[in-house]
Amino acid sequence: MSTRSEELLARARVLAVTELAALGREAEATSIVSDAWWQRLADTGLLRLTLPTKWGGEGLSLAEYFPILEVCAPVHGAIRMIVHGANGTWRALDRFGTDQQKAKLMPGLATGSYLGFCISEPRTGSGEDIGTTAVRSENGWILNGAKQWATLASKAQLIYIPAKARSASGEDLGITTFMVDPNGPGITRKHMAHTMGCKGLDHDVMFFDDAVVPHDRILGEIGGGLDVALRGFLDPSRLSIAASCVGLAQGALDQALEFSTRRTTFQKPISSRQYIQGRLADMATDIAAARALVMHTATAFDRGDEIIQEAAMCKYFGLEMVGRVTDHSIRVHGGVGYTSAYPIEQMYRDARGMWFEEGTAEVQKSVISRQAISKWVPTLPAEFYGPNPGPDSDEYAVLAD
């Protein structure tokens, strides 16, 4: 890490027990992220850590940024998600935006402006089967349809919205990403039901009824919308969620260690009991393995490597790991861990949100397996793989004559 990133990490550790802790308590109590709350978080500088220096950010690499994200993750789910989002959504604009778009939007991100992203839909999936349409007209693109899980739409200046683009005559132009004003004409937002954890965040369903998006609000090429979403944002975002899983899991282990070394039964701390020690050992090992995988992949991303499979591996292992670790931690606490008197209760709830961000475990496994299959080439002579099981083969699993 650079000297500057070390300084920022040290400052984040102080903020975690001061300003961030206060913001977390407020969000948990009120279930609201107010404009004043948002500005207080922006004033910490945590929302511009990875933003390039030319736009007023710190310009940290992922390998430098992730230790700071780890510190933020256990404080509160809303803080973790906002820090993660703000340090990630700029990437799609930076990679696919025009010089004019970047000059207009990027500088504001250093002082608290936010770009949202929403691909999920209430009646379809999050890929090529999306149903939202955008028809080209003389005055712009006419959007119709609906999106859900528009997180922090109330705070976003613009939101990336992939839609199926069509010409005025109905020709299919492919999925295209638009930068949409969430408060623009023809757009209605309704708050989704409250979530189990990450209190304070608003998640909206957005309805588009002949909403007009100007021609200069296309991000990337017409027909290149999935590439904007997947390569411009999703891969590093999945990796960032995995780093968040590591940080929250570390917080849960710290809580378990503190509790188990103070709680006594039969005149001995419960940390002296083999069963508790086994849980602590499992937690520590899980966290170390996840951190190593995440940092290895972060280094690959920082040097420009493709991380499609590796990011999915990190997200998959991270979400399963944080589930196991928070399970262990709350059990180490016993029944009192199920009460709001102990931080593990909130951590337990906040951890579950990361199971669903940027795709479930099942989605990650699908990505991992497709990548593994597409990249596989034989490394041994054919006879070392056993009889050919293909339909045209005359080889069988029988004893040799």
C-alpha positions in Angstrom: 0.0 0.0 0.0 1.1 3.6 -0.7 1.8 6.0 2.1 -1.5 7.9 1.2 -3.6 4.7 1.3 -2.1 3.8 4.7 -3.0 7.3 6.0 -6.6 6.8 4.6 -6.8 3.4 6.2 -5.7 4.8 9.6 -8.3 7.6 9.3 -11.0 5.0 8.4 -10.3 3.1 11.6 -10.9 6.2 13.6 -14.0 7.1 11.7 -15.4 3.6 12.3 -15.7 4.2 16.0 -16.7 7.9 15.7 -18.6 9.5 12.8 -19.4 6.2 11.0 -20.6 4.6 14.2 -22.9 7.6 14.9 -24.3 7.5 11.3 -24.9 3.8 11.6 -26.8 4.2 14.9 -28.9 6.9 13.3 -29.7 4.9 10.2 -30.6 1.8 12.3 -32.9 3.8 14.5 -34.7 5.9 11.9 -34.5 3.7 8.8 -33.8 6.9 6.9 -30.8 8.2 5.0 -31.4 11.9 5.0 -29.7 14.5 2.8 -27.8 15.8 5.8 -26.8 12.2 6.7 -25.5 11.6 3.2 -23.5 14.8 3.2 -21.9 13.9 6.5 -20.8 10.6 5.0 -19.6 12.3 1.8 -17.6 14.8 4.0 -15.5 11.9 5.4 -14.0 11.4 1.9 -14.9 7.7 1.8 -17.1 8.1 -1.3 -14.2 9.2 -3.5 -11.5 6.7 -2.6 -11.2 5.0 -6.0 -12.3 7.9 -8.1 -9.4 9.0 -10.4 -7.4 12.0 -9.1 -8.1 14.0 -12.3 -11.7 14.1 -11.1 -10.9 15.0 -7.5 -10.7 11.5 -6.1 -8.0 9.6 -4.2 -7.3 7.3 -7.2 -6.8 4.2 -5.0 -6.4 0.8 -6.7 -8.7 -2.0 -5.5 -5.8 -3.6 -3.5 -5.4 -0.3 -1.7 -9.1 0.4 -1.3 -10.3 -3.0 0.0 -8.7 -2.8 3.5 -10.6 0.5 4.0 -13.8 -1.1 2.7 -13.2 -3.9 5.2 -13.1 -1.4 8.0 -16.4 0.2 6.9 -18.3 -3.1 6.3 -19.0 -4.2 9.9 -20.1 -0.7 11.1 -23.4 -0.7 9.3 -24.9 -2.1 6.2 -26.1 1.2 4.8 -22.7 2.7 5.1 -21.0 -0.3 3.6 -23.4 -0.3 0.6 -23.0 3.4 -0.1 -19.2 3.4 0.1 -19.2 0.4 -2.1 -21.6 1.9 -4.6 -20.0 5.3 -4.8 -16.5 3.8 -5.3 -17.8 1.5 -8.1 -20.5 3.0 -10.3 -18.2 5.7 -11.8 -16.3 3.0 -13.6 -18.9 2.4 -16.2 -19.0 6.1 -17.0 -15.2 6.3 -17.1 -14.9 3.3 -19.4 -17.8 3.9 -21.8 -18.8 7.5 -21.4 -17.9 10.3 -23.9 -15.5 13.0 -23.0 -18.5 15.4 -22.7 -20.4 13.0 -20.4 -17.4 12.5 -18.2 -16.5 16.2 -18.0 -20.1 17.0 -16.9 -20.7 14.2 -14.4 -17.4 13.0 -12.9 -16.3 16.1 -11.0 -19.5 16.1 -8.9 -18.8 12.5 -7.7 -15.9 13.9 -5.6 -18.3 16.0 -3.5 -21.2 13.6 -3.0 -23.1 13.2 -6.2 -24.1 9.7 -6.9 -24.7 7.5 -10.0 -27.1 4.6 -9.5 -27.4 1.4 -11.4 -30.5 -0.8 -11.9 -31.0 -3.8 -14.2 -33.4 -6.0 -12.2 -37.1 -6.1 -13.2 -40.1 -7.3 -11.3 -41.5 -9.5 -14.1 -38.3 -10.7 -15.9 -34.7 -11.4 -15.1 -31.5 -9.3 -15.2 -30.0 -10.3 -18.5 -31.1 -10.6 -22.1 -34.7 -11.2 -21.1 -35.3 -7.7 -19.7 -38.6 -6.2 -20.7 -38.0 -2.5 -20.5 -38.0 -0.9 -23.9 -36.5 2.3 -25.4 -37.8 3.4 -28.8 -35.9 6.0 -30.7 -37.7 9.2 -31.6 -36.8 12.6 -32.9 -36.7 14.1 -29.4 -34.9 11.2 -27.7 -35.6 7.7 -26.5 -39.0 6.7 -25.2 -38.8 4.3 -22.2 -41.6 2.0 -21.1 -41.4 -0.7 -18.5 -40.3 -1.2 -14.9 -37.2 -1.8 -12.9 -36.9 -2.8 -9.2 -34.1 -2.6 -6.6 -33.3 0.9 -7.7 -31.2 1.4 -4.5 -30.8 5.0 -3.4 -32.7 6.4 -6.4 -33.7 9.3 -4.1 -30.0 10.3 -3.9 -28.9 9.5 -7.5 -28.3 12.3 -10.0 -28.7 9.7 -12.8 -29.3 5.9 -12.9 -27.9 3.5 -15.4 -30.9 1.7 -17.0 -30.4 -1.1 -19.5 -33.3 -1.4 -21.9 -34.1 -3.1 -25.2 -33.6 -0.4 -27.8 -35.7 -0.3 -31.0 -35.8 2.1 -34.0 -38.9 4.1 -34.7 -39.9 1.4 -37.2 -39.5 -1.4 -34.6 -36.1 -2.7 -35.6 -34.3 -4.5 -32.7 -31.2 -2.5 -31.9 -30.1 -4.6 -28.9 -29.9 -3.9 -25.2 -28.6 -0.4 -24.6 -27.7 1.5 -21.3 -29.3 4.9 -20.7 -28.5 7.4 -18.0 -31.9 8.3 -16.6 -33.0 11.1 -14.3 -34.9 9.2 -11.6 -37.1 12.3 -11.1 -37.8 13.0 -14.8 -41.2 13.2 -16.5 -42.9 9.9 -17.1 -41.1 8.2 -14.2 -42.8 7.1 -11.1 -41.0 5.6 -8.1 -42.5 3.6 -5.3 -40.6 2.4 -2.3 -40.2 -1.3 -1.9 -40.9 -3.0 1.4 -38.3 -2.6 4.2 -35.4 -5.1 4.2 -34.2 -7.3 7.0 -30.9 -5.4 7.3 -29.1 -2.4 5.9 -31.6 -0.1 7.5 -31.9 3.4 6.1 -31.4 2.5 2.4 -34.3 3.1 0.1 -35.0 0.6 -2.7 -37.5 1.6 -5.3 -39.5 0.2 -8.1 -39.3 2.5 -11.1 -42.1 2.7 -13.6 -41.4 4.2 -17.0 -44.5 5.6 -18.9 -43.3 7.2 -22.2 -40.4 8.7 -20.3 -38.1 10.6 -22.7 -34.3 10.2 -22.3 -32.2 12.6 -24.4 -30.0 11.2 -27.1 -26.8 12.3 -25.3 -27.7 10.1 -22.3 -26.8 6.8 -24.0 -23.8 5.2 -22.2 -21.6 3.3 -24.6 -22.7 2.0 -27.9 -26.3 1.3 -29.0 -26.6 -2.5 -28.5 -23.7 -2.6 -26.1 -25.7 -2.3 -22.9 -24.9 -5.6 -21.3 -21.2 -5.0 -21.8 -21.6 -1.7 -20.0 -23.4 -3.4 -17.1 -21.3 -6.5 -16.8 -17.8 -5.3 -17.7 -18.2 -1.7 -16.7 -19.6 -2.3 -13.3 -20.6 -5.8 -12.3 -17.2 -7.6 -12.2 -15.4 -5.1 -9.9 -18.7 -4.7 -7.9 -18.9 -8.5 -7.2 -15.3 -8.4 -6.1 -16.1 -5.4 -3.8 -19.0 -7.2 -2.3 -16.6 -10.1 -1.5 -14.3 -7.7 0.2 -17.2 -6.4 2.2 -18.1 -10.0 3.2 -14.5 -10.3 4.5 -14.8 -7.1 6.5 -18.1 -7.9 8.0 -17.0 -11.5 8.8 -13.8 -10.0 10.5 -16.1 -7.8 12.6 -18.2 -10.8 13.6 -15.1 -12.8 14.6 -13.9 -9.8 16.7 -17.3 -9.8 18.4 -17.1 -13.5 19.1 -13.5 -13.3 20.5 -14.4 -10.3 22.7 -17.5 -12.0 24.1 -16.0 -15.5 24.5 -13.0 -14.2 26.5 -15.2 -12.3 28.9 -18.2 -14.7 29.3 -17.5 -17.3 32.0 -19.1 -20.6 32.9 -17.9 -22.8 35.8 -15.2 -20.1 36.6 -13.7 -20.4 33.1 -14.1 -18.2 30.0 -16.0 -20.0 27.4 -13.1 -19.4 25.0 -11.3 -22.1 26.9 -13.9 -24.7 25.8 -12.9 -26.8 22.8 -16.3 -26.4 21.1 -16.0 -22.6 21.1 -12.4 -22.8 20.0 -13.5 -25.0 17.1 -16.0 -22.3 16.0 -13.4 -19.6 16.4 -10.9 -21.6 14.3 -13.4 -22.2 11.6 -14.2 -18.5 11.4 -10.6 -17.4 11.3 -9.7 -19.9 8.6 -12.7 -19.0 6.5 -11.9 -15.3 6.7 -8.2 -15.8 5.9 -9.0 -17.9 2.8 -11.6 -15.4 1.5 -9.3 -12.4 2.0 -6.4 -14.1 0.2 -8.8 -14.9 -2.8 -10.1 -11.4 -2.9 -6.7 -9.7 -2.7 -5.3 -12.0 -5.3 -8.1 -11.1 -7.7 -7.9 -7.4 -6.8 -4.2 -7.4 -7.8 -5.2 -9.1 -11.1 -7.8 -6.4 -11.8 -5.4 -3.6 -11.0 -3.0 -4.8 -13.6 -5.7 -5.0 -16.2 -6.6 -8.7 -16.3 -10.1 -10.0 -17.0 -11.7 -11.2 -13.8 -15.1 -12.5 -14.9 -14.6 -16.0 -13.4 -12.5 -14.9 -10.5 -14.9 -12.1 -9.4 -17.8 -14.7 -9.4 -15.6 -17.1 -7.3 -14.9 -14.3 -4.8 -18.6 -13.3 -4.5 -19.7 -17.0 -4.2 -17.1 -17.9 -1.6 -17.5 -14.6 0.2 -21.3 -14.8 0.6 -21.2 -18.4 1.8 -18.3 -17.6 4.1 -20.0 -14.6 5.8 -23.1 -16.7 6.3 -21.0 -19.3 8.1 -19.0 -16.9 10.2 -22.0 -14.8 11.4 -23.8 -18.1 12.2 -20.8 -19.1 14.3 -20.6 -15.7 16.0 -24.2 -15.5 17.0 -24.0 -19.0 18.4 -20.9 -18.1 20.4 -22.9 -15.3 22.0 -25.8 -17.6 22.8 -29.3 -16.2 23.3 -28.2 -12.7 24.0 -26.6 -12.5 20.6 -30.2 -12.6 19.2 -31.0 -9.3 21.0 -30.1 -5.8 19.9 -27.8 -5.4 22.9 -25.0 -6.9 21.0 -23.6 -5.8 17.6 -23.7 -9.3 16.1 -27.5 -9.1 15.9 -27.2 -6.2 13.3 -24.2 -7.8 11.6 -26.1 -11.0 11.2 -29.0 -9.2 9.4 -26.7 -6.9 7.3 -24.7 -9.9 6.1 -27.7 -11.5 4.5 -28.1 -8.6 2.1 -24.8 -9.4 0.4 -26.2 -12.8 -0.6 -28.4 -11.1 -3.2 -26.4 -8.1 -4.5 -25.0 -8.6 -8.0 -26.4 -12.1 -8.2 -27.1 -15.0 -5.9 -24.8 -18.0 -5.2 -26.6 -19.9 -7.9 -25.8 -17.1 -10.4 -22.2 -17.0 -9.4 -21.9 -20.8 -9.8 -23.4 -20.5 -13.3 -20.8 -17.9 -14.3 -17.9 -19.9 -12.8 -18.9 -23.1 -14.5 -19.5 -21.5 -17.9 -16.1 -19.8 -17.7 -14.4 -23.1 -16.6 -16.1 -25.0 -19.5 -15.3 -22.4 -22.1 -11.6 -22.1 -21.1 -10.9 -25.8 -20.6 -8.3 -27.5 -22.8 -6.9 -31.0 -22.3 -3.6 -31.0 -20.4 -3.0 -34.7 -20.7 -2.9 -37.2 -23.5 -6.3 -38.7 -24.3 -5.6 -42.1 -22.8 -5.2 -40.5 -19.4 -8.8 -39.5 -19.3 -10.4 -42.9 -19.4 -12.8 -44.3 -22.0 -14.5 -41.7 -24.2 -18.1 -41.4 -23.1 -19.3 -39.6 -26.2 -22.2 -40.9 -28.4 -19.9 -41.8 -31.3 -17.3 -43.6 -29.2 -16.7 -47.4 -29.2 -14.9 -47.2 -25.9 -16.5 -48.6 -22.7 -15.7 -48.9 -19.0 -14.9 -52.6 -19.1 -11.9 -54.7 -18.1 -9.2 -54.9 -20.7 -8.9 -58.2 -22.6 
